[in-house]
Amino acid sequence: MKKWFYELVYRLVSAERIFGSSEKIENFVKVAVDGRIATGKAITLGCGVGRETIYLAKLGFEVTGLDFSPTAIKEARRRAKAAGMDIPFIVDDLTNLSRSLDSYDLVMDFGALNDLNQHDRDRYMNNVLPLIRPGGYYVMFCFDRMLTLAEVKQRFNEQFSIEVIDQIPGRRYPGTLTLYSMVRKQG
């Protein structure tokens, strides 16, 4: 999707109306990390208004949020402050990162990769894969009609062990929301 589209959405419509309640997002995150990774260094990609980022911080993760929308990041910072948390939120583009980032124990993508065209997906992969340390987790939420299991395997199978954690039939959107957990292979 285009950056202007998300800027407009974040300015005019509440995130809850588009993406569902914070409780729903927290349940997805809990399912994704429960029994897999207790805490560690994490980053949320395409963090939007920071709901999953704030929740990970509440779980004890040292977490950073990243989104290309300045409006979303401003709201994420406001929400973190209201929750009494000091969480770094960064405005940057996953297809063309302008800053150097660390490696992480957990990298979470809540719909960023599935929103990109094929060319930008390749650029995303070049930027994001180095962020995930060996043995680290990459958790991705995506709609299967936008990012098929075949493409996920083609993009990740060589460097990751892939597990489909959950699939939720779409109610508001066509297709199934699929939740993946992947562990980066050693060496």
N, C-alpha and C positions, 0 to 999 in steps of 0.2 A: 504494500500500500504506500501511497505517497505521504510524505511528511506533512504537507499542508492539510491532508484529510484528518490526520490525528490531532494536529493543532486545533483545527476547527471543532472536532468532537470534544476534546478536553476543555475547550472554552465554553461550549454550548450545552453539553449533556453530562450528567453525572456519571462517573465510572460505574457506580452500582447499577444504574439503569441499563448500561450496555453489557457489562461483564458479570453481573450478578452480585450478590451480597458479599460482604467481607467474610462472613461465616462460611459461605460456600468456598471461597478462595482458600481460607484457612484449612478447611477439610481436605481440599486437593493437596495442599502442601503437606499436611500431616500424613496423608496416605503415601506421598512421594518419599518422605524421609524416614518414616516410622520403621524402626528395625534395620535401617540401612546405614544411617550416619547420625550420630548423636549431636555433635556440634563441630565447629571448625570455621574455617574462613570460607565465606560464600559471596557470590555475586548474583544478582537477579538481572537478567537481560530483557529489555523491553519492559521495565518495571512499572511503567505507567505512574499511577498516583501512589505507588509504594506499598500496597496492601500486603503482598506476600513478603516483601522486604522487611516490613515492620514485624510481621508474624515470625519470621526467621530470627530476628533480633530477640523477640520475646522467648524463643526457644533456646537462646544462648549462643547463636551463631554471631560471629564477627562479620557483618554483612554490609555490602555496598549495593546500591541500586543504580542502574544505568538505563537511560532512555534518550531518544533523540528529540523528544518534545520538551522545550523549555517550560511550557505551561504545565505539563504533567509533573515535571521535576519540582516546580515551585509548589504544587499541591502536595507532593510526596514529602517535601521538607516541612510543610505546615503540619501535615498529619503526624509525622515523626515527633516534631516538637510538642504537639498536643498530647502525644502518648508519653512524653517525658524522655524521649530517646534522642541520642546524638548519632545519627546515621548519615554517612556520606552518600550523597546522591550526585550523579555525574550526568551532564548532558554530553552525549557523544553518539556517533553513528556506527553501528555494528558492522556495516559494510565498508567502513573507512575510518577505523579508530584513529583519533588524533593524539591519543596519549598512550603511554606504556602502562599496562596493568600487571598486577601480580599473577601468580598461579593460585588456584583455589581448590579446596576440598569439595566444594559443591558449586556448580554453575547451573542456574535454573532459568529456563526460557519458557515464558508463559505466552506463546503465540507469536513470537517475533520471527522465527525462521519460516513458519508456514505462511506468513504474510508477504514474503519476498518473491520476486520473480527468479527464474533459474540463474541468471547472471549474478544477481545480488546474493543468492544462496551460496554460490561458489565463493564470493568475497567474504561473506559471513563466516563460512567454514575456515577460511585462511586466517581470519582474525580471532575466532572464538576457540578453536582447538588448542592453541598454545596456552590458553587460560586454565585449562583443566590439567591438574597434575596427574601423573601416573597413579592409579589407584583411586583417583577422585571420581566424583559422580557428576554426571550431566543429566539433569531432569528436564524433560520437554513435554509441554502440553501443546497438542496441535489437533486440528480437524483433519480427519482422514481423507476428506475430499480435496483438501488443499495440499497435503503432504502425505503421500501414501506410505504404507509399510515397506513396499518395494524400494521407494526412494530413500526412506530412512535407513534401510539395510545397506543400500548402495553407498550412501554417504558416510555411515558410521561403523559398519561391520568390521572393517579392517583394524580399527583402533579401539573398538569398544565391545564389551559384552552387553547385549541389548536385552532388556526385559520389558514386556508390555505389562504395566501394573494394573491399569483399569481402562475400561472403555465405557463411555456414557453416551447413549443415543441423544442426538440433538433435539431440543425442544424449541428453542428460540431460533436456532440456525440449522440448516440442512447438514446432514453428515453426523459422524460420531466424533466426540472429543476423546482423543487417545492420550493417555498418560504413559510416558516412557521413563524408565530409569536405566541409565547406562553407566558402566564402570569402565574407566580408561584402562586399557591393558598396560601392563608393566613393560618397560623397554621398548 
